[in-house]
Amino acid sequence: MHNLILDIGNTNSKIAVFKGNEMVHYHVVPKLDEALLIDLIDRFAIQNSILSTVGADAGELVTILNTRTKYIAFTTKGGAEDGLFSEIDNQYKTPSTLGLDRWAKVISAHRLFPKQNCFMIDAGTCITYDLLNDKSQYFGGSISLGIGMRFASLHHFTKRLPLLKWDKDADIPIGVDTETAMQNGVLQGVINEVEGFIALQNEKYKGLKIVITGGDAGFLRKQLKNSIFAPQIIYDPYFVLKGLNEVIAFEYVQKN
């Protein structure tokens, strides 16, 4: 059974094909078009599909998925009323505004780390922080500016600061001129923010697992590898995709 998993973000679209629980194909594109989608469905003989989007109009893509695969509509609804992951106690006050990618991470944590405290940091266009506790309760989290957005904001809201491109593999520089001062301020600020959030959650929850995912997760992993939190950190760039695949698995088990 091959499942097609699509995660359409603010910047890029992530595409994965799973055979059961094994990911057999993955790539990232700036824009997911209909021709690419049809090619993937045919090439892998896709049977099931699911899509998460942060807000882009995906109507034409959904039409293709509905026509050529068994498409599972993914929403933040779920619980006792319809049985979908009813064991997760979702206390988010406005589920209709909860990002599908955030909900997918909660599902992934529930399946991969059952009955454990799991703190998820997703470093993408925005940086999101979400926690699922060992009682399978989810109360929400935090949304912060992503790294690229911080650099863009410095340029946009000032008259003289340049728009910088940053090297994810480079070390954080010392601020000896304007450009390196900007780099140091943004990048060190992000690390301080992340460490602050982790420290706060460690005070509240025992045995905390910290999952780092998203496009800029590699940078965070590198910067935190020698921190006191390093033993707790799990680097998983496919965490959202795994959660979406679990939704398909759940549906398949329930109906077959």
Residue, then its C-alpha position, 0 to 999 in steps of 0.5 A: m500500500h503506497n500513500l502519498i503525503l503532501d505538506i504545503g507550507n508557506t515557502n515550500s511543498k514537501i512531498a513523501v511516499f510511504k509504503g506502510n510506515e516506511m518512507v520510500h520517496y521524499h522531495v521538496v518543491p517551491k510549488l506543487d503543480e498538477a503535472l507533478l502530482i499526476d506523475l507521482i500518482d502514476r509512478f508509485a501506483i498511489q492508493n491513498s493520499i492526504l494533504s495538509t496546507v497552511g492556507a493555500d488554495a489546493g482545490e485543483l490538487v484535491t480534485i486530482l487526489n479525489t479522482r485518482t486515489k482514495y483521498i482522506a480529507f485532513t482537518t483539526k476536527g477529531g475526538a469523541e464525536d467522530g472517533l479520529f484520534s479520540e485518545i488525544d484530548n485537544q483543548y485548543k480553543t479555536p480548532s478551526t484556526l489551528g494549523l494542520d501542520r501543528w495538528a499533524k505533529v501532535i498526532s505524530a508525537h502521540r503515535l511515536f512517543p505514546k504517554q510521554n511528554c513531547f515538546m515539538i519545535d518546528a523551525g520553518t517560515c514561522i517557529t512553532y512550539d507545541l507540547l503533548n503531555d504524557k496524558s495525551q493532552y494538547f493545550g496549544g503552544s506558541i508561534s514566533l517569527g522564523i529566521g528568514m522572517r526576522f532578517a526580512s523584517l530588519h530590512h523592511f522596517t528600517k531604512r538602511l539595514p540590508l536584506l541578508k541571506w544567511d548560511k544555515d551551515a555557518d557558525i554564528p558570527i561575532g558582530v564586528d560590522t553591520e551585517t555580522a551584527m544583524q546575523n548575530g542578533v537574529l541567530q543568537g536571538v533565535i537560539n536564546e529563544v529556543e533554549g528559553f522555551i526548552a528550559l521552561q518546559n523542562e521545569k514543568y514536565k519530567g522526562l521531556k522529549i524534544v523534537i526539532t523539525g522544519g526547514d531550519a531544524g538542521f541549524l538548531r540541531k547544530q547550535l544545540k548539539n553541545s547544550i545541556f539539552a542535547p540528550q533530550i533532542i530528537y532531530d526529525p525533519y519528517f515529523v509532520l509527514k509521519g503524522l499525516n501518514e498515521v492518519i491514513a493508517f488509522e483510517y485504513v485500520q478502522k475501515n478494513 
